[in-house]
Amino acid sequence: MNNMHPTSTEQTPGYRVLLLGGGGREHALAKALSQSPHCSALFVAPGNPGTALLATNLDLVPSKAEAVSAAIHQYQIDLLVCGPEEPLVNGLSDRLCDEFGHQELLFFGPGASGARLEGSKDFSKQFMARHGIPTARYRSFTAEQLEAGLDYLREHPLPVVLKADGLAAGKGVVICATTEEACETLSDMLINQRFGTAGSRVVVEEFLEGIEMSAFVITDGLNYLLLPEAKDYKRVGEGDTGLNTGGMGAVSPVPFADTAFMARVEERVIRRTLSGLQAENIPFTGFVFFGLMKVGNDPYVIEYNVRLGDPETEVVVPRIQSDLLQHLVAACRGTLKAERLQTNPQTACTVMLVSGGYPGDYPRGFTIYGDTHQALTYHAGTRIANDGSLQTAGGRVLAVGAFGADVSEARKNAYARVHQLCFEGVFFRRDIGLDLGG
């Protein structure tokens, strides 16, 4: 196993770690975890060709509790870190503890009650209202309430935002510019199940005018470590046009998120969120991702996630200079208050290379040419072919990034690496970070 640092237990405790997931987020997390002196063994399930260079990949589905439990036994796992949201929302942590007897396992990620912050937008909006957390005005509707929803939309200012209540792989949000479009979209979501069961309830939300960014914390439910903030780019086209995607690139830090603004984020959003969880007796160990809109100089919460974002992870985690594994263990053990985060002051920029046709239908199996082993290059949708070549295997294929003294230099360095890689139909946005002074 490369980049591992097993050490004597007389010097420091060693942890056998299982990381669930297989995208660019998990590749970035795997790299950071593998570099910890506390990591004695690292497994990633299912992983990808990038994580295979750092850890042992396991062929199992993260949402299958039985398979995860078997792996915990077989590989004597001490710490489990869940990358994607679906296993968390479906209660993997609870099942491993209650059904499979893993009470001693350190599980970094919330149980189903805490994961509702991401799993139900209606729940999260009600939670914010209860605890005075600034967010856009909203109402929710089901199929049985369609006519009421249509009447509401006919009186609603434009544009208006419609969100599927459940998980929709980051694509369940539609911004409608006209009343006709909004009514058609609501009917399509509720009656035609445009987003499947995720859209069985739809949140209708006022459109906030501002600039988006993301804040992240590691928390044990009481205390938190504030991670580097980031700005990601969701639309497939330059100038933020076209369809929503899982993310086309990201930058960290965010120049407009100055000290005064981040102090307001901590006071009005982060601390009130943790106080709300405590008041409602919802235990929470894991990441909290705050999708924010800066309106004037004030933060409004657009959404919660209960895991790190992708591709934000690919710029946030590389900037963490302290021991990420130690921070995660401290959160699981309830000793996070004593931890101190150290960060790289440089700017990181990542650009997502995607398959032609994404986020719609796209072909797979094209050979990837160029050096994919450079720092801040992470595998998102790749596979090793029978002939040993690296091939495309997803819509988002590679996150290609670099550091720089500022946004401009980080962009320049990242795009220089982008142009060294190629596969048939490759597409990428050319304006990542440009709006931030790049």
Number of C-alpha atoms within 10 A of each C-alpha: 12 11 14 19 16 18 14 12 11 7 9 12 13 19 24 17 27 28 27 26 24 25 28 31 25 31 31 25 21 25 22 20 25 26 18 20 20 26 22 18 23 24 24 27 24 20 26 24 20 27 27 18 16 23 26 18 22 18 11 18 16 23 20 11 21 17 13 22 19 12 17 20 11 9 14 15 19 18 23 24 21 27 26 23 22 17 22 26 25 18 20 25 24 19 17 19 15 11 12 14 11 17 13 9 17 21 27 27 33 29 23 21 18 23 27 22 23 24 25 20 23 23 15 21 25 14 17 19 14 10 17 13 21 19 20 18 12 15 15 18 22 19 19 12 12 17 14 13 21 19 11 14 19 15 9 15 12 16 15 20 19 25 24 30 27 23 20 16 12 13 16 20 16 18 17 18 13 14 18 12 14 24 21 12 18 29 18 14 25 24 16 14 17 17 21 16 15 21 27 20 24 26 23 26 21 19 18 18 10 15 13 19 25 24 25 27 21 25 27 27 23 18 19 22 18 17 19 25 23 27 27 26 27 20 19 22 17 14 14 14 10 12 14 19 19 20 19 28 30 29 30 31 24 20 15 13 20 11 9 10 15 18 13 14 23 15 13 19 25 22 16 18 22 22 15 18 20 14 10 10 12 16 16 25 24 26 26 29 22 26 20 24 22 19 13 9 14 16 26 22 23 21 17 24 19 27 26 28 27 24 32 28 25 33 31 28 23 21 21 17 13 16 18 21 22 18 21 28 22 20 29 22 14 16 15 22 15 9 17 12 14 14 15 16 16 16 23 32 35 33 31 29 25 26 27 19 13 17 18 10 10 14 15 18 16 20 18 20 14 14 11 20 11 11 11 24 25 30 28 29 24 27 23 15 13 7 6 8 12 19 20 26 19 19 24 28 26 28 32 29 29 27 26 17 11 19 26 17 18 24 26 17 19 24 21 14 19 23 10 11 16 16 19 15 13 18 19 20 18 15 17 27 24 12 9 14 9 14
